[in-house]
Amino acid sequence: MPKYSLTRKDEAYLTIEIDEKTYNIPLANTLKVKKLRKIMKIGKQSEEEQTDFLFDFFGEYLGDEVVDELTLPDLRELFELWGKANKEAGGLSLGESSASEGS
């Protein structure tokens, strides 16, 4: 197996404030491929699967206790803001792959 090294650029985050506390949620281009694949498939999932994924994803970065206090519209808005921040940072838009860009 060939050896390689990977130099990571500065990580990009969506910074949000909830109840006067600041949280940083990493953007897609800094996530591991396994998690990124799940995010890219979210539009093809049932509403229940999408909601479960959002709870898990944001729970990892905000803490489950914070996510548990959000409403479902809050959670969806947070995901939309995260997606917008990804697009503005030049990352993948949700539901598309780099192979589909320019098609």
N, CA, C and O atoms as a GROMACS GRO file, in nm:
protein
  412
    1MET      N    1   0.085  -0.117   0.000
    1MET     CA    2   0.000   0.000   0.000
    1MET      C    3   0.089   0.124   0.000
    1MET      O    4   0.182   0.134   0.080
    2PRO      N    5   0.062   0.218  -0.090
    2PRO     CA    6   0.144   0.339  -0.094
    2PRO      C    7   0.122   0.424   0.031
    2PRO      O    8   0.014   0.426   0.090
    3LYS      N    9   0.227   0.494   0.069
    3LYS     CA   10   0.217   0.585   0.183
    3LYS      C   11   0.190   0.725   0.129
    3LYS      O   12   0.237   0.762   0.022
    4TYR      N   13   0.115   0.800   0.205
    4TYR     CA   14   0.088   0.938   0.165
    4TYR      C   15   0.072   1.022   0.290
    4TYR      O   16   0.051   0.970   0.400
    5SER      N   17   0.082   1.151   0.272
    5SER     CA   18   0.057   1.242   0.384
    5SER      C   19  -0.052   1.338   0.341
    5SER      O   20  -0.068   1.369   0.223
    6LEU      N   21  -0.125   1.383   0.437
    6LEU     CA   22  -0.237   1.473   0.411
    6LEU      C   23  -0.220   1.597   0.496
    6LEU      O   24  -0.209   1.588   0.619
    7THR      N   25  -0.217   1.711   0.432
    7THR     CA   26  -0.209   1.836   0.504
    7THR      C   27  -0.346   1.901   0.499
    7THR      O   28  -0.398   1.932   0.392
    8ARG      N   29  -0.402   1.919   0.614
    8ARG     CA   30  -0.536   1.977   0.621
    8ARG      C   31  -0.528   2.129   0.626
    8ARG      O   32  -0.449   2.186   0.701
    9LYS      N   33  -0.610   2.194   0.543
    9LYS     CA   34  -0.619   2.339   0.547
    9LYS      C   35  -0.694   2.378   0.675
    9LYS      O   36  -0.749   2.293   0.744
   10ASP      N   37  -0.694   2.505   0.704
   10ASP     CA   38  -0.770   2.553   0.819
   10ASP      C   39  -0.913   2.502   0.809
   10ASP      O   40  -0.976   2.510   0.704
   11GLU      N   41  -0.962   2.450   0.918
   11GLU     CA   42  -1.098   2.398   0.918
   11GLU      C   43  -1.198   2.513   0.916
   11GLU      O   44  -1.176   2.618   0.976
   12ALA      N   45  -1.307   2.492   0.846
   12ALA     CA   46  -1.412   2.592   0.835
   12ALA      C   47  -1.532   2.546   0.918
   12ALA      O   48  -1.564   2.427   0.924
   13TYR      N   49  -1.597   2.642   0.981
   13TYR     CA   50  -1.709   2.612   1.069
   13TYR      C   51  -1.826   2.707   1.044
   13TYR      O   52  -1.808   2.818   0.994
   14LEU      N   53  -1.944   2.660   1.078
   14LEU     CA   54  -2.059   2.747   1.096
   14LEU      C   55  -2.061   2.777   1.245
   14LEU      O   56  -2.071   2.686   1.327
   15THR      N   57  -2.051   2.904   1.280
   15THR     CA   58  -2.054   2.944   1.420
   15THR      C   59  -2.192   2.997   1.450
   15THR      O   60  -2.242   3.087   1.383
   16ILE      N   61  -2.254   2.939   1.553
   16ILE     CA   62  -2.388   2.981   1.592
   16ILE      C   63  -2.390   3.009   1.741
   16ILE      O   64  -2.304   2.963   1.816
   17GLU      N   65  -2.490   3.085   1.783
   17GLU     CA   66  -2.507   3.112   1.925
   17GLU      C   67  -2.645   3.065   1.966
   17GLU      O   68  -2.746   3.100   1.904
   18ILE      N   69  -2.650   2.986   2.071
   18ILE     CA   70  -2.776   2.937   2.127
   18ILE      C   71  -2.771   2.966   2.276
   18ILE      O   72  -2.679   2.925   2.346
   19ASP      N   73  -2.872   3.038   2.324
   19ASP     CA   74  -2.878   3.073   2.467
   19ASP      C   75  -2.746   3.131   2.518
   19ASP      O   76  -2.695   3.092   2.622
   20GLU      N   77  -2.693   3.226   2.440
   20GLU     CA   78  -2.572   3.299   2.476
   20GLU      C   79  -2.446   3.214   2.483
   20GLU      O   80  -2.346   3.256   2.542
   21LYS      N   81  -2.449   3.095   2.425
   21LYS     CA   82  -2.330   3.010   2.417
   21LYS      C   83  -2.296   2.990   2.270
   21LYS      O   84  -2.386   2.969   2.188
   22THR      N   85  -2.169   2.995   2.236
   22THR     CA   86  -2.124   2.984   2.098
   22THR      C   87  -2.081   2.840   2.067
   22THR      O   88  -2.013   2.776   2.147
   23TYR      N   89  -2.122   2.793   1.949
   23TYR     CA   90  -2.090   2.658   1.904
   23TYR      C   91  -2.032   2.666   1.762
   23TYR      O   92  -2.071   2.752   1.683
   24ASN      N   93  -1.939   2.577   1.732
   24ASN     CA   94  -1.880   2.567   1.599
   24ASN      C   95  -1.916   2.431   1.540
   24ASN      O   96  -1.884   2.327   1.599
   25ILE      N   97  -1.980   2.433   1.425
   25ILE     CA   98  -2.017   2.310   1.357
   25ILE      C   99  -1.932   2.302   1.230
   25ILE      O  100  -1.941   2.391   1.145
   26PRO      N  101  -1.849   2.199   1.216
   26PRO     CA  102  -1.760   2.192   1.099
   26PRO      C  103  -1.839   2.182   0.968
   26PRO      O  104  -1.943   2.117   0.961
   27LEU      N  105  -1.786   2.247   0.867
   27LEU     CA  106  -1.849   2.240   0.735
   27LEU      C  107  -1.811   2.109   0.666
   27LEU      O  108  -1.718   2.040   0.708
   28ALA      N  109  -1.886   2.077   0.561
   28ALA     CA  110  -1.875   1.946   0.496
   28ALA      C  111  -1.734   1.913   0.450
   28ALA      O  112  -1.691   1.798   0.461
   29ASN      N  113  -1.661   2.011   0.397
   29ASN     CA  114  -1.530   1.979   0.342
   29ASN      C  115  -1.426   1.946   0.448
   29ASN      O  116  -1.312   1.914   0.414
   30THR      N  117  -1.463   1.953   0.576
   30THR     CA  118  -1.371   1.913   0.683
   30THR      C  119  -1.415   1.784   0.752
   30THR      O  120  -1.348   1.736   0.843
   31LEU      N  121  -1.528   1.728   0.708
   31LEU     CA  122  -1.580   1.605   0.769
   31LEU      C  123  -1.517   1.482   0.705
   31LEU      O  124  -1.470   1.487   0.592
   32LYS      N  125  -1.517   1.375   0.778
   32LYS     CA  126  -1.470   1.247   0.724
   32LYS      C  127  -1.570   1.198   0.619
   32LYS      O  128  -1.689   1.227   0.628
   33VAL      N  129  -1.520   1.125   0.522
   33VAL     CA  130  -1.601   1.079   0.409
   33VAL      C  131  -1.723   0.999   0.454
   33VAL      O  132  -1.832   1.015   0.398
   34LYS      N  133  -1.707   0.915   0.554
   34LYS     CA  134  -1.819   0.833   0.602
   34LYS      C  135  -1.938   0.920   0.643
   34LYS      O  136  -2.052   0.890   0.608
   35LYS      N  137  -1.912   1.028   0.717
   35LYS     CA  138  -2.020   1.117   0.760
   35LYS      C  139  -2.072   1.199   0.642
   35LYS      O  140  -2.192   1.224   0.631
   36LEU      N  141  -1.984   1.239   0.555
   36LEU     CA  142  -2.023   1.318   0.438
   36LEU      C  143  -2.118   1.239   0.348
   36LEU      O  144  -2.212   1.296   0.293
   37ARG      N  145  -2.093   1.110   0.331
   37ARG     CA  146  -2.181   1.026   0.250
   37ARG      C  147  -2.322   1.024   0.306
   37ARG      O  148  -2.419   1.030   0.231
   38LYS      N  149  -2.335   1.016   0.438
   38LYS     CA  150  -2.466   1.016   0.501
   38LYS      C  151  -2.538   1.148   0.476
   38LYS      O  152  -2.658   1.150   0.450
   39ILE      N  153  -2.465   1.258   0.484
   39ILE     CA  154  -2.523   1.390   0.463
   39ILE      C  155  -2.572   1.404   0.319
   39ILE      O  156  -2.680   1.458   0.294
   40MET      N  157  -2.493   1.356   0.224
   40MET     CA  158  -2.528   1.369   0.083
   40MET      C  159  -2.652   1.288   0.047
   40MET      O  160  -2.717   1.316  -0.054
   41LYS      N  161  -2.686   1.187   0.126
   41LYS     CA  162  -2.801   1.102   0.099
   41LYS      C  163  -2.926   1.145   0.173
   41LYS      O  164  -3.031   1.083   0.158
   42ILE      N  165  -2.918   1.249   0.252
   42ILE     CA  166  -3.029   1.285   0.340
   42ILE      C  167  -3.159   1.314   0.265
   42ILE      O  168  -3.267   1.282   0.314
   43GLY      N  169  -3.150   1.374   0.148
   43GLY     CA  170  -3.269   1.407   0.070
   43GLY      C  171  -3.344   1.285   0.020
   43GLY      O  172  -3.462   1.295  -0.016
   44LYS      N  173  -3.280   1.170   0.017
   44LYS     CA  174  -3.342   1.046  -0.031
   44LYS      C  175  -3.401   0.964   0.083
   44LYS      O  176  -3.457   0.857   0.060
   45GLN      N  177  -3.390   1.014   0.206
   45GLN     CA  178  -3.437   0.940   0.322
   45GLN      C  179  -3.578   0.983   0.361
   45GLN      O  180  -3.626   1.089   0.320
   46SER      N  181  -3.643   0.898   0.439
   46SER     CA  182  -3.775   0.933   0.491
   46SER      C  183  -3.761   1.049   0.588
   46SER      O  184  -3.651   1.079   0.635
   47GLU      N  185  -3.871   1.114   0.618
   47GLU     CA  186  -3.867   1.227   0.711
   47GLU      C  187  -3.816   1.183   0.849
   47GLU      O  188  -3.743   1.256   0.916
   48GLU      N  189  -3.855   1.063   0.892
   48GLU     CA  190  -3.809   1.011   1.021
   48GLU      C  191  -3.658   0.989   1.021
   48GLU      O  192  -3.590   1.022   1.118
   49GLU      N  193  -3.605   0.933   0.912
   49GLU     CA  194  -3.460   0.911   0.901
   49GLU      C  195  -3.385   1.044   0.898
   49GLU      O  196  -3.279   1.057   0.959
   50GLN      N  197  -3.441   1.142   0.826
   50GLN     CA  198  -3.379   1.274   0.819
   50GLN      C  199  -3.372   1.338   0.958
   50GLN      O  200  -3.269   1.392   0.997
   51THR      N  201  -3.482   1.330   1.031
   51THR     CA  202  -3.488   1.389   1.164
   51THR      C  203  -3.389   1.320   1.258
   51THR      O  204  -3.318   1.387   1.333
   52ASP      N  205  -3.384   1.187   1.254
   52ASP     CA  206  -3.289   1.112   1.337
   52ASP      C  207  -3.146   1.154   1.305
   52ASP      O  208  -3.064   1.173   1.396
   53PHE      N  209  -3.117   1.168   1.176
   53PHE     CA  210  -2.982   1.208   1.137
   53PHE      C  211  -2.950   1.347   1.191
   53PHE      O  212  -2.840   1.369   1.244
   54LEU      N  213  -3.043   1.441   1.178
   54LEU     CA  214  -3.019   1.577   1.227
   54LEU      C  215  -2.995   1.580   1.377
   54LEU      O  216  -2.906   1.651   1.424
   55PHE      N  217  -3.073   1.501   1.453
   55PHE     CA  218  -3.050   1.492   1.598
   55PHE      C  219  -2.908   1.444   1.626
   55PHE      O  220  -2.836   1.503   1.707
   56ASP      N  221  -2.868   1.337   1.558
   56ASP     CA  222  -2.736   1.279   1.582
   56ASP      C  223  -2.624   1.373   1.539
   56ASP      O  224  -2.527   1.394   1.612
   57PHE      N  225  -2.638   1.431   1.419
   57PHE     CA  226  -2.534   1.517   1.365
   57PHE      C  227  -2.512   1.640   1.454
   57PHE      O  228  -2.400   1.667   1.496
   58PHE      N  229  -2.618   1.713   1.482
   58PHE     CA  230  -2.602   1.834   1.561
   58PHE      C  231  -2.575   1.802   1.708
   58PHE      O  232  -2.510   1.880   1.777
   59GLY      N  233  -2.625   1.689   1.756
   59GLY     CA  234  -2.595   1.647   1.893
   59GLY      C  235  -2.447   1.628   1.915
   59GLY      O  236  -2.395   1.654   2.023
   60GLU      N  237  -2.378   1.583   1.811
   60GLU     CA  238  -2.234   1.562   1.822
   60GLU      C  239  -2.159   1.692   1.846
   60GLU      O  240  -2.058   1.693   1.917
   61TYR      N  241  -2.206   1.802   1.789
   61TYR     CA  242  -2.135   1.929   1.798
   61TYR      C  243  -2.195   2.028   1.898
   61TYR      O  244  -2.124   2.114   1.951
   62LEU      N  245  -2.324   2.015   1.925
   62LEU     CA  246  -2.390   2.106   2.019
   62LEU      C  247  -2.412   2.041   2.155
   62LEU      O  248  -2.427   2.109   2.256
   63GLY      N  249  -2.414   1.909   2.156
   63GLY     CA  250  -2.449   1.834   2.276
   63GLY      C  251  -2.596   1.795   2.270
   63GLY      O  252  -2.680   1.875   2.229
   64ASP      N  253  -2.626   1.674   2.309
   64ASP     CA  254  -2.763   1.625   2.304
   64ASP      C  255  -2.857   1.710   2.388
   64ASP      O  256  -2.972   1.729   2.351
   65GLU      N  257  -2.808   1.761   2.502
   65GLU     CA  258  -2.894   1.841   2.588
   65GLU      C  259  -2.938   1.970   2.520
   65GLU      O  260  -3.049   2.017   2.546
   66VAL      N  261  -2.855   2.027   2.435
   66VAL     CA  262  -2.891   2.148   2.360
   66VAL      C  263  -2.990   2.112   2.250
   66VAL      O  264  -3.092   2.179   2.234
   67VAL      N  265  -2.960   2.008   2.175
   67VAL     CA  266  -3.048   1.966   2.065
   67VAL      C  267  -3.186   1.928   2.117
   67VAL      O  268  -3.287   1.957   2.053
   68ASP      N  269  -3.191   1.863   2.232
   68ASP     CA  270  -3.319   1.821   2.289
   68ASP      C  271  -3.411   1.939   2.321
   68ASP      O  272  -3.532   1.922   2.329
   69GLU      N  273  -3.354   2.057   2.339
   69GLU     CA  274  -3.434   2.176   2.369
   69GLU      C  275  -3.478   2.251   2.244
   69GLU      O  276  -3.558   2.345   2.254
   70LEU      N  277  -3.428   2.213   2.126
   70LEU     CA  278  -3.467   2.278   2.002
   70LEU      C  279  -3.601   2.222   1.953
   70LEU      O  280  -3.637   2.108   1.983
   71THR      N  281  -3.673   2.304   1.878
   71THR     CA  282  -3.793   2.254   1.812
   71THR      C  283  -3.752   2.195   1.677
   71THR      O  284  -3.641   2.220   1.630
   72LEU      N  285  -3.838   2.117   1.618
   72LEU     CA  286  -3.807   2.060   1.487
   72LEU      C  287  -3.783   2.170   1.382
   72LEU      O  288  -3.689   2.159   1.304
   73PRO      N  289  -3.865   2.277   1.379
   73PRO     CA  290  -3.832   2.388   1.285
   73PRO      C  291  -3.695   2.450   1.313
   73PRO      O  292  -3.625   2.488   1.220
   74ASP      N  293  -3.657   2.461   1.441
   74ASP     CA  294  -3.523   2.513   1.474
   74ASP      C  295  -3.415   2.423   1.416
   74ASP      O  296  -3.317   2.472   1.359
   75LEU      N  297  -3.433   2.294   1.431
   75LEU     CA  298  -3.335   2.197   1.384
   75LEU      C  299  -3.322   2.201   1.232
   75LEU      O  300  -3.212   2.197   1.178
   76ARG      N  301  -3.435   2.210   1.164
   76ARG     CA  302  -3.432   2.218   1.018
   76ARG      C  303  -3.369   2.350   0.970
   76ARG      O  304  -3.294   2.351   0.872
   77GLU      N  305  -3.399   2.460   1.040
   77GLU     CA  306  -3.338   2.588   1.005
   77GLU      C  307  -3.186   2.583   1.024
   77GLU      O  308  -3.111   2.636   0.943
   78LEU      N  309  -3.144   2.520   1.131
   78LEU     CA  310  -3.000   2.504   1.157
   78LEU      C  311  -2.934   2.427   1.044
   78LEU      O  312  -2.825   2.463   1.000
   79PHE      N  313  -2.999   2.320   0.998
   79PHE     CA  314  -2.944   2.241   0.888
   79PHE      C  315  -2.938   2.325   0.760
   79PHE      O  316  -2.842   2.315   0.684
   80GLU      N  317  -3.041   2.406   0.735
   80GLU     CA  318  -3.041   2.493   0.617
   80GLU      C  319  -2.927   2.595   0.624
   80GLU      O  320  -2.860   2.621   0.525
   81LEU      N  321  -2.906   2.654   0.742
   81LEU     CA  322  -2.795   2.749   0.760
   81LEU      C  323  -2.661   2.682   0.737
   81LEU      O  324  -2.572   2.739   0.675
   82TRP      N  325  -2.648   2.559   0.789
   82TRP     CA  326  -2.525   2.482   0.770
   82TRP      C  327  -2.502   2.455   0.621
   82TRP      O  328  -2.390   2.468   0.572
   83GLY      N  329  -2.608   2.418   0.550
   83GLY     CA  330  -2.597   2.392   0.407
   83GLY      C  331  -2.558   2.518   0.330
   83GLY      O  332  -2.476   2.513   0.238
   84LYS      N  333  -2.617   2.630   0.367
   84LYS     CA  334  -2.584   2.758   0.302
   84LYS      C  335  -2.439   2.796   0.328
   84LYS      O  336  -2.369   2.842   0.237
   85ALA      N  337  -2.394   2.777   0.451
   85ALA     CA  338  -2.253   2.808   0.484
   85ALA      C  339  -2.158   2.719   0.403
   85ALA      O  340  -2.052   2.765   0.360
   86ASN      N  341  -2.196   2.593   0.382
   86ASN     CA  342  -2.114   2.504   0.300
   86ASN      C  343  -2.104   2.553   0.157
   86ASN      O  344  -1.996   2.555   0.098
   87LYS      N  345  -2.217   2.591   0.103
   87LYS     CA  346  -2.220   2.639  -0.036
   87LYS      C  347  -2.136   2.766  -0.051
   87LYS      O  348  -2.060   2.779  -0.147
   88GLU      N  349  -2.150   2.858   0.044
   88GLU     CA  350  -2.073   2.983   0.038
   88GLU      C  351  -1.924   2.960   0.054
   88GLU      O  352  -1.842   3.036   0.002
   89ALA      N  353  -1.887   2.854   0.126
   89ALA     CA  354  -1.745   2.821   0.146
   89ALA      C  355  -1.688   2.744   0.028
   89ALA      O  356  -1.570   2.708   0.029
   90GLY      N  357  -1.770   2.718  -0.072
   90GLY     CA  358  -1.722   2.646  -0.190
   90GLY      C  359  -1.726   2.496  -0.176
   90GLY      O  360  -1.669   2.424  -0.258
   91GLY      N  361  -1.794   2.448  -0.073
   91GLY     CA  362  -1.808   2.304  -0.053
   91GLY      C  363  -1.923   2.249  -0.134
   91GLY      O  364  -1.986   2.321  -0.210
   92LEU      N  365  -1.949   2.121  -0.116
   92LEU     CA  366  -2.059   2.057  -0.187
   92LEU      C  367  -2.192   2.109  -0.137
   92LEU      O  368  -2.209   2.136  -0.018
   93SER      N  369  -2.285   2.122  -0.229
   93SER     CA  370  -2.423   2.149  -0.189
   93SER      C  371  -2.483   2.016  -0.147
   93SER      O  372  -2.440   1.911  -0.195
   94LEU      N  373  -2.579   2.020  -0.060
   94LEU     CA  374  -2.640   1.897  -0.012
   94LEU      C  375  -2.704   1.820  -0.126
   94LEU      O  376  -2.774   1.878  -0.209
   95GLY      N  377  -2.678   1.689  -0.130
   95GLY     CA  378  -2.740   1.605  -0.229
   95GLY      C  379  -2.665   1.597  -0.361
   95GLY      O  380  -2.712   1.532  -0.454
   96GLU      N  381  -2.550   1.664  -0.371
   96GLU     CA  382  -2.475   1.653  -0.496
   96GLU      C  383  -2.334   1.605  -0.467
   96GLU      O  384  -2.283   1.621  -0.356
   97SER      N  385  -2.274   1.547  -0.566
   97SER     CA  386  -2.136   1.502  -0.551
   97SER      C  387  -2.050   1.584  -0.646
   97SER      O  388  -2.100   1.652  -0.735
   98SER      N  389  -1.920   1.576  -0.626
   98SER     CA  390  -1.832   1.652  -0.714
   98SER      C  391  -1.842   1.605  -0.857
   98SER      O  392  -1.816   1.683  -0.949
   99ALA      N  393  -1.878   1.480  -0.879
   99ALA     CA  394  -1.893   1.426  -1.014
   99ALA      C  395  -2.014   1.485  -1.084
   99ALA      O  396  -2.019   1.489  -1.206
  100SER      N  397  -2.114   1.532  -1.006
  100SER     CA  398  -2.236   1.585  -1.068
  100SER      C  399  -2.224   1.734  -1.095
  100SER      O  400  -2.310   1.790  -1.163
  101GLU      N  401  -2.121   1.800  -1.045
  101GLU     CA  402  -2.105   1.942  -1.069
  101GLU      C  403  -2.073   1.966  -1.215
  101GLU      O  404  -1.993   1.894  -1.276
  102GLY      N  405  -2.137   2.069  -1.270
  102GLY     CA  406  -2.113   2.103  -1.408
  102GLY      C  407  -2.193   2.019  -1.506
  102GLY      O  408  -2.178   2.037  -1.627
  103SER      N  409  -2.277   1.930  -1.460
  103SER     CA  410  -2.359   1.848  -1.549
  103SER      C  411  -2.486   1.919  -1.583
  103SER      O  412  -2.569   1.865  -1.657
   0.00000   0.00000   0.00000
